């Protein structure tokens, strides 16, 4: 029973820690939080980039926050650097 609870807890923490966040800080700066480059979140990353493409390309400054990013695959972030 404890292992099952712990398992769900770890999954819950993984989901929180892998939340991709994008927000406009002011008229000239956009903030993008990338907590992981794990290939399992590639679809989510691609969706955020596609949905916000116009905002990303029209905002002069882009902050990509990779603090506490555990790494992953360059395939995950390849659409960001295009």
C-alpha positions as CSV (number, residue, x, y, z in Angstrom):
1,X,0.0,0.0,0.0
2,X,2.8,2.5,0.8
3,X,4.6,1.7,-2.4
4,X,1.5,2.4,-4.4
5,X,1.0,5.7,-2.6
6,X,4.6,6.6,-3.1
7,X,4.4,5.7,-6.8
8,X,1.4,8.0,-7.3
9,X,3.2,10.7,-5.4
10,X,6.3,10.5,-7.6
11,X,4.2,10.6,-10.7
12,X,2.4,13.7,-9.4
13,X,5.7,15.4,-8.6
14,X,7.0,14.5,-12.1
15,X,3.9,16.1,-13.7
16,X,4.3,19.3,-11.7
17,X,8.0,19.6,-12.3
18,X,7.6,19.1,-16.0
19,X,5.1,21.9,-16.5
20,X,6.0,24.0,-19.5
21,X,5.1,27.6,-18.9
22,X,5.0,30.6,-21.2
23,X,4.0,34.1,-20.2
24,X,4.5,37.6,-21.4
25,X,6.4,39.6,-18.8
26,X,6.0,43.0,-20.5
27,X,5.6,44.4,-24.0
28,X,9.1,43.3,-25.1
29,X,9.9,40.1,-23.1
30,X,8.5,36.6,-23.1
31,X,9.3,34.0,-20.5
32,X,9.4,30.3,-21.4
33,X,10.1,27.7,-18.7
34,X,11.5,24.4,-20.0
35,X,11.9,22.1,-16.9
36,X,13.0,19.1,-19.0
37,X,14.1,18.1,-22.5
38,X,12.9,14.6,-22.0
39,X,11.6,13.1,-25.3
40,X,8.4,12.1,-23.6
41,X,7.3,15.8,-23.4
42,X,8.2,16.6,-27.0
43,X,4.5,16.7,-28.1
44,X,3.7,19.1,-25.3
45,X,6.7,21.3,-26.2
46,X,5.7,21.3,-29.9
47,X,2.1,22.2,-28.9
48,X,3.2,25.2,-26.8
49,X,5.5,26.5,-29.5
50,X,2.9,26.1,-32.2
51,X,0.1,27.7,-30.2
52,X,2.4,30.6,-29.3
53,X,4.4,31.0,-32.5
54,X,3.2,34.4,-33.4
55,X,3.7,35.7,-29.8
56,X,7.2,34.2,-29.8
57,X,8.3,35.6,-33.1
58,X,6.8,39.1,-32.5
59,X,8.3,39.6,-29.0
60,X,11.9,41.0,-29.2
61,X,13.2,39.2,-26.1
62,X,12.8,35.6,-25.2
63,X,13.9,34.2,-21.8
64,X,14.2,30.4,-21.9
65,X,14.5,29.2,-18.3
66,X,16.2,25.9,-18.0
67,X,17.0,26.0,-14.3
68,X,16.7,22.6,-12.7
69,X,16.3,21.1,-16.2
70,X,17.4,17.5,-16.0
71,X,18.4,17.3,-19.6
72,X,17.0,15.0,-22.2
73,X,17.0,14.9,-26.0
74,X,17.9,17.6,-28.5
75,X,14.9,16.4,-30.5
76,X,12.6,17.9,-27.8
77,X,13.9,21.4,-28.2
78,X,14.7,21.4,-31.9
79,X,11.6,23.4,-32.9
80,X,12.4,26.1,-30.4
81,X,15.7,27.0,-32.2
82,X,14.3,27.1,-35.7
